[in-house]
Every structure is written in C-alpha cells, then in structure tokens.
Amino acid sequence: MEVNQQALAIMQAVTISRQYGSGGGEIAARLARKLGWQLIDHAVIEQTARQLEVRESEVEKHDEDYVESDRQGILSRILEQLTPSSAATGGGGIFLRTASSAETLPFQETMRDIIIAAATSGHVVIVGRGSQVLLADRRDVLHIRVIAPLELRVAYTARREGLDIETARRRVQAKDQARTQFMQTQYRSQHEDPHLYDLEINTAVLTLDSAVDLSCLALEAKASRLNVPQEQLGPVADLAPYPGTPTDFRVQGKSSS
C-alpha cells in the first residue's frame, strides 16, 4: 500500500512491543523503511553505553533482553544492526547528554532520556525498552503490540537463529521472562496490558507485510484524530443514542417487557 507521507508528518513516533519470536522486530524494521523513519532498537543500548562509558556486560544487565546466558551474543547483535543512519551515529538529530553529565545518572534514567529525545526528534520507530509506557501520554505516538502463539514463536526462533526446537523453546521462554521482569522492575507495568496499545497484531495468520500495512493504516487514522479535543475522543464520538432500550438492559424493579 502507498503511504500518505503528508498525513503522517504530524506523527512523531511508533512504539512496537513484541513477544519474542513474533516477528515484531522485523515488522519494526520494515515499517521504518516503508515510512522512511529511523529505527531505534538495540542501537539504543550501544548508544547508552557510549554515554555512560561502562562495560558492555553491565549495559546488557539493564536491558529488557538480558538473559544470563546471552552475555557474549547481545553485543554482536547490536553491532550487526547498527547502520550509518542509526541513532548511535547521531543520525536523526537526536540530542544526547555528554558523558560527564550522563555518568551521574542511573542507567535507566539515561535510557529514558534517549527514548524521549528520539520521540521528540520525531519520525522514529522505537522497539521495546518500555517506550509504550514512557510515551503513553503522547497523542502523536502510535503504540503497537505484536504477538503470536508460543509454538509459532518457537518455530520462528529456531529458523531465524539456526537452533533446534528445544533450544529455541528455552530461549523464547527465557526472553519472555526477562522482558516481563524488565517491565515490572523498571515501569511497574505489564507489557500484556491492552490499554497500553492502539493496535495489537497477531502474526499467527497475518503476514509480516500485512502487519506493516495495518500499522500504516493505524498511524494514518491516529494522525487524523490528533487535533480532535480530548473530550470528543472515544468510542461514543459521533454516535447518537440507541433508538430504543437495548434488549439486554434491565432497570431495577422493572420488567424488560
């Protein structure tokens, strides 16, 4: 589908929360390419490490994807995903604190500053890191959750990462646990909470490209409501009262006839 760039220009960001192995990371990358926006993913970790000048293993322990057995693998995946236009190279005009000032801040506070700065800079697709909570009050941000049944996520992980099924299953379960702990510890939230999202996509049947198209439609729809006063939003907007009393409505002390 064609993207109406003019209609979407007033939107600042898309956040994508995903179950591990649901294809959410790939959807985020494809969506960023389709929109011509910047992808903020594992590069955020590397970027924060530069600001804090701490050991990579310490950075990993504060990230949502940290699993004890992943120490050697996380950094390599970060580096593989960095591109010349990524946030880590200063692309997109994202403002960062100098190392001297960042050193005095707790790791997560600096991480939050980077995510908020990215959204303020605008036209970014942010994957995970509690961004759906940090930017929950921003009407110019679309929040998406990508899910899939466990067995399909295990199969996806096995194929993409070259693992046998049982190893893939343990990896998916460990990642799920790590992300749950991250959200509870850092934000006192549950990433399964549907009220955090504008759109939830199940990739059990839908293709990843279909998910990207749905995301674009939702982004355009939310952009069209950006200037509507808060009190005029919600499912009742533009609806008239029911023409009669609903058949399942009961008034105490009166019959429904």
C-alpha positions, 0 to 999 in steps of 0.5 A, a space after each residue: 500500500 502507498 503511504 500518505 507521507 503528508 498525513 503522517 508528518 504530524 506523527 512523531 513516533 511508533 512504539 512496537 512491543 513484541 513477544 519474542 519470536 513474533 516477528 515484531 522486530 522485523 515488522 519494526 524494521 520494515 515499517 521504518 523503511 516503508 515510512 522512511 523513519 529511523 529505527 531505534 532498537 538495540 542501537 539504543 543500548 550501544 548508544 547508552 553505553 557510549 554515554 555512560 562509558 561502562 562495560 558492555 556486560 553491565 549495559 546488557 544487565 539493564 536491558 529488557 533482553 538480558 538473559 544470563 546466558 546471552 552475555 557474549 551474543 547481545 553485543 554482536 547483535 547490536 553491532 550487526 544492526 547498527 547502520 550509518 543512519 542509526 541513532 548511535 551515529 547521531 543520525 536523526 538529530 537526536 540530542 544526547 547528554 555528554 558523558 560527564 553529565 550522563 555518568 551521574 545518572 542511573 542507567 535507566 534514567 539515561 535510557 529514558 532520556 534517549 527514548 524521549 529525545 528520539 520521540 521528540 526528534 520525531 519520525 522514529 520507530 522505537 522497539 521495546 525498552 518500555 517506550 509504550 509506557 514512557 510515551 503513553 501520554 503522547 497523542 502523536 505516538 502510535 503504540 503497537 503490540 505484536 504477538 503470536 502463539 508460543 509454538 509459532 514463536 518457537 518455530 520462528 526462533 529456531 529458523 531465524 537463529 539456526 537452533 533446534 526446537 528445544 533450544 529455541 523453546 528455552 530461549 523464547 521462554 527465557 526472553 519472555 521472562 526477562 522482558 516481563 521482569 524488565 517491565 515490572 522492575 523498571 515501569 511497574 507495568 505489564 507489557 500484556 496490558 491492552 490499554 497500553 496499545 492502539 493496535 495489537 497484531 497477531 502474526 499467527 495468520 497475518 503476514 509480516 507485510 500485512 502487519 506493516 500495512 495495518 500499522 500504516 493504516 493505524 498511524 494514518 487514522 491516529 494522525 487524523 484524530 490528533 487535533 480532535 479535543 480530548 473530550 470528543 475522543 472515544 468510542 461514543 464520538 459521533 454516535 447518537 443514542 440507541 433508538 430504543 432500550 437495548 434488549 439486554 438492559 434491565 432497570 431495577 424493579 422493572 420488567 424488560 417487557 
